[in-house]
């Protein structure tokens, strides 16, 4: 508690990183809905935390087949200066190209940890 008061910003970032890593771990364990909800919770806590947007975009595109939410998430990642903006733009292009198709390209999760 003292730590939280003395270093609120650092504590908050650490909390977000831990939550993001939990979301990635849940995804790797195939707990897809829980992982997606974890990424949404991070964004609700701090709408500027770019890694959560990227991971949410990936999971909803690859696993939940929700291109609209994926587009919003990837745009959020880019807007908030995410380190994987190039990849997010590639995904936006894939999603735009896939309009009218039923699936988005699958593969490894490609999720990003809270580094």
C-alpha positions as a printed NumPy array, in Angstrom:
array([[  0.   ,   0.   ,   0.   ],
       [  2.818,   2.418,   0.818],
       [  4.48 ,   1.46 ,  -2.446],
       [  1.275,   2.196,  -4.349],
       [  1.096,   5.702,  -2.871],
       [  4.771,   6.508,  -3.396],
       [  5.091,   5.217,  -6.939],
       [  1.568,   5.103,  -8.376],
       [  2.604,   5.378, -12.013],
       [  5.241,   2.647, -11.808],
       [  2.876,   0.4  ,  -9.854],
       [  0.115,   0.947, -12.414],
       [  2.404,   0.067, -15.332],
       [  3.614,  -3.055, -13.534],
       [  0.015,  -4.078, -12.85 ],
       [ -0.891,  -3.623, -16.521],
       [  2.148,  -5.609, -17.674],
       [  1.261,  -8.451, -15.312],
       [ -2.345,  -8.461, -16.5  ],
       [ -1.203,  -8.435, -20.129],
       [  1.118, -11.37 , -19.5  ],
       [ -1.761, -13.185, -17.775],
       [ -3.89 , -12.627, -20.874],
       [ -1.153, -14.077, -23.083],
       [ -0.78 , -17.087, -20.765],
       [ -4.551, -17.68 , -20.763],
       [ -4.515, -17.568, -24.551],
       [ -1.651, -20.057, -24.714],
       [ -3.693, -22.338, -22.417],
       [ -6.602, -21.987, -24.872],
       [ -8.77 , -19.982, -22.453],
       [ -9.738, -17.685, -25.292],
       [-12.692, -15.826, -23.787],
       [-10.862, -15.216, -20.502],
       [ -7.802, -13.956, -22.35 ],
       [ -9.845, -11.56 , -24.486],
       [-11.665, -10.285, -21.405],
       [ -8.335,  -9.727, -19.642],
       [ -7.137,  -7.544, -22.525],
       [-10.441,  -5.622, -22.435],
       [-10.037,  -5.078, -18.675],
       [ -6.561,  -3.659, -19.195],
       [ -7.893,  -1.188, -21.752],
       [-10.688,  -0.219, -19.363],
       [ -8.078,   0.484, -16.658],
       [ -5.762,   2.432, -18.971],
       [ -6.908,   3.253, -22.468],
       [ -3.347,   4.17 , -23.479],
       [ -1.779,   0.73 , -22.818],
       [ -0.924,  -0.229, -26.408],
       [  0.153,  -3.909, -25.924],
       [ -3.352,  -4.839, -24.728],
       [ -4.893,  -3.365, -27.878],
       [ -2.546,  -5.384, -30.076],
       [ -3.213,  -8.628, -28.212],
       [ -6.959,  -8.007, -28.2  ],
       [ -6.815,  -7.378, -31.942],
       [ -4.981, -10.641, -32.506],
       [ -7.244, -12.773, -30.366],
       [-10.511, -11.408, -31.698],
       [ -9.255, -11.669, -35.288],
       [ -7.733, -15.14 , -35.017],
       [ -9.842, -16.898, -32.423],
       [-13.174, -15.09 , -32.057],
       [-13.696, -14.082, -35.691],
       [-14.732, -10.535, -34.824],
       [-13.101,  -8.355, -37.466],
       [-14.875,  -5.199, -36.316],
       [-13.478,  -5.424, -32.78 ],
       [-10.091,  -6.409, -34.221],
       [-10.012,  -3.284, -36.392],
       [-10.855,  -1.084, -33.383],
       [ -8.167,  -2.788, -31.309],
       [ -5.434,  -2.516, -33.94 ],
       [ -6.311,   1.141, -34.502],
       [ -6.079,   1.682, -30.742],
       [ -2.632,   0.114, -30.725],
       [ -1.461,   2.455, -33.48 ],
       [ -3.117,   5.503, -31.923],
       [ -1.398,   4.92 , -28.597],
       [  2.068,   4.522, -30.086],
       [  2.33 ,   0.75 , -29.887],
       [  5.681,  -0.806, -30.762],
       [  4.017,  -3.232, -33.179],
       [  2.291,  -0.58 , -35.279],
       [  3.673,  -2.006, -38.532],
       [  2.214,  -5.411, -37.722],
       [ -1.052,  -3.787, -36.62 ],
       [ -1.261,  -2.002, -39.983],
       [ -0.613,  -5.313, -41.762],
       [ -3.47 ,  -6.864, -39.809],
       [ -5.752,  -3.956, -40.67 ],
       [ -4.981,  -4.54 , -44.347],
       [ -5.64 ,  -8.302, -43.99 ],
       [ -8.95 ,  -7.593, -42.293],
       [ -9.965,  -5.105, -44.985],
       [ -8.937,  -7.563, -47.721],
       [-10.876, -10.365, -46.013],
       [-14.152,  -8.47 , -45.853],
       [-16.833, -10.832, -46.999],
       [-14.743, -13.894, -46.162],
       [-15.519, -15.944, -43.073],
       [-12.067, -16.425, -41.582],
       [ -8.942, -14.497, -40.775],
       [ -5.523, -16.12 , -41.326],
       [ -4.533, -18.327, -38.402],
       [ -1.141, -19.128, -36.994],
       [  0.812, -18.765, -33.822],
       [ -0.611, -16.277, -31.359],
       [  2.03 , -13.638, -32.059],
       [  0.926, -11.971, -28.833],
       [  3.135,  -9.353, -27.262],
       [  4.102,  -9.37 , -23.615],
       [  4.052,  -6.233, -21.525],
       [  7.702,  -5.363, -22.125]])
